[in-house]
Structures are given as C-alpha cells and as structure tokens.
C-alpha cells in the first residue's frame, strides 16, 4: 500500500520467539486442526466452524481445537451445537506459550481464516517455524508468510467452499501427506523473524538516523 502511494519504506520483520528446545512435532493419528487467537467476528471462526462441520460429514474422525478467548465465545459454542459438531470441537480457552506449543505439536494444520486483511498474522509465523502447515485467508499479510504448497494453503477471504477444500486437502493427505513442511521454507521464515537479525536491523536504522544531515 505504501508503494502504491509512492511512499518510501523499509520492511522491518517483527521478531518471533523460536520453538522451545523441547518442542517436537507429533501429529495426531487423525486429522486435527487448531485455531489460535482472539474469538472475534473478524477472525472468521464462524466460517471455520461451518466449513469444519461439512468436512466432518466426509471425515468423521477430524477434530478442531480452538485456543483463545474473546467476545463471541458463547456464540461460537451455540453455533457448534447447532452444527452438531460439539463432540469434535474443543474450546481450550486462553493458554500459555508452552501449552500452545503442545497444541501445535499435534495439529495437522493451523487455521487462520480471518475475514479482514490481517496486517501480519503472527500466529501463522509461529506455526510455520514449528513445522505446522497453515490454512489462511489470502487478503492481507498472511499471504506474505504462507507459501502455497510449501508452508500452507491460501483461500479467498470469507469463501467457505474454498476453506472446506483446504481442510479436505489436508485431512485426506492430498497436501502435506507427511505433515512435515519443507525445511528450507521453514528456515527462511525463521531467519526472517529472528531476534538477532531484528536487533541488527534496528541498529543500522538508529546508526543511520543519528548521522548529521548534510544540506546541499
């Protein structure tokens, strides 16, 4: 957007905590999806529940774990009941970092179905550097993190059928059959959001800013 307005800018990737040394990928035996984040309308959880309910008619062993809390928690519980998927959807509430890592460890994919254009989508970065595929909406910053076919899948924001197809592709093993991401793609994202690299980048910016300007 800045480029379109001819505004000079420099990207400074947000630093992200790397996986704990004890973290280990251990995908569940049956298709398991996880959502991590605020329970708010713009995050697309109702869309996700409807698509997941359709998936369950084809893949009854699939499960969905929802990590987080927010203003539509009760409404989501009601929707889950009305869709008859209460036995397959678990609302975990707010969890600490170590508990979130345990949820990611067993997930076949993380879902980030935001309806709006996320400016970044931190959770997608956190999942990918832990080797977890990401199913995300295409409009916004998530598309700058998710590399289709290598680190996840993208679908048009708000498109329930397209989201269902992504869930189906993961659940059937049509994509990511080993539940393991491309190592080079994971390393690229991890390096881009490394704390040390972020500090070095900041240092260069500060050094440049403190130099006295020279007027022609």
NORVEN-V756812 format. One record per run of one state. SS is the DSSP state (helix for helix, strand for strand, loop for the rest). FROM is the first residue (numbers start at 0). TO is the last residue. Records with the same first field share a line. If there is no record, write none. Layout:
BEGIN
SS: FROM-TO, FROM-TO
END
This chain:
BEGIN
loop: 0-30, 36-39, 43-43, 58-61, 67-71, 82-87, 93-95, 106-107, 112-116, 118-120, 128-132, 137-138, 144-146, 148-150, 155-158, 171-181, 192-193, 210-215
strand: 31-35, 62-66, 88-92, 108-111, 117-117, 133-136, 139-139, 147-147, 151-154
helix: 40-42, 44-57, 72-81, 96-105, 121-127, 140-143, 159-170, 182-191, 194-209
END
